[in-house]
Amino acid sequence: MPSLRWIEPVVRDARERAPDAGNVPVVVVRVDQQRLYVWDGDRVTDIFDVSTSARGVGFEEGTYTTPLGLHRIAERFGEGAPRGTIFRARGNTGQIADILTEPGARSPRDNITSRILWLEGLEPGINRGGNVDSLRRYIYIHGTDEEGRIGEPASEGCVRMRNDDVIELFPRLPTGTLVMILDGPEVPRLG
C-alpha cells in the first residue's frame, strides 16, 4: 500500500475551507492514482479503485472532464435500489444493467448504476457558478456497468465506482460530506 502521509494535510485543508461541514467524513479522489480514499474520524478507513474522465481534468461545461477542488455531496439517489439499477436524470428506470467485468469492455451508453452521490462545487469560479459549476455539470460519484474499466480514466467527467463499492459506501456518506478531487498528492491553489 502506498504511503498515506499526504492525505492528512488535504483533509485538514478541506475542513478549514468548509468549517460549517461538521464532523462528516472527507472523501479524497486522486485522479493520478484512480483511487478514492475515505477519511473518517482521524484515519483512512477505505480505499477504492475508481474511474475518472477519459478526457482528463477540467472545469468547463461541455468538456466531459473531471473537475478538481473542494466539493460536497449535495444530494443522494438510489437508496435501496437493486445492484445494477440504471438511473436516467437521477430517476430509477427499473432496468438492471449487465455489469461488464472484462477488462476494457464497453457498454453501448454511459449508464449510471446502483447509487448516485451528486457533487456541488464549493470554490466560486473554479467548480461553482458560471460555466464551471459541478452541480450544473451533473458531476456524480456513481456505479457503472463498465466495471472492467475501473482503475483507468474512462468516464465522461464523473467518478465511477464498482457497484458493490458504491453500495457499501453510500450509507456512510451523508449529504454535506466533503469531497476533494486532486490530480496529485497536494491541494492545488486554483484561484
Salt bridges, closest charged atoms under 4 A:
ASP13 OD2 - ARG17 NE 2.85
ASP13 OD1 - ARG189 NH2 3.03
ASP32 OD2 - ARG30 NH2 2.71
ASP46 OD2 - ARG172 NH2 2.10
ASP49 OD1 - ARG35 NE 3.29
ASP49 OD2 - ARG162 NH1 3.95
GLU61 OE1 - ARG136 NH2 3.04
ASP110 OD1 - ARG160 NH2 2.77
GLU120 OE1 - ARG72 NH2 2.59
GLU120 OE2 - ARG128 NH1 3.07
GLU123 OE1 - ARG17 NH1 2.93
GLU146 OE1 - ARG149 NH1 3.03
GLU146 OE1 - ARG160 NH1 2.67
GLU147 OE2 - ARG83 NH2 3.78
GLU152 OE2 - ARG149 NE 3.75
ASP164 OD1 - ARG83 NE 2.78
GLU168 OE2 - ARG172 NH1 3.59
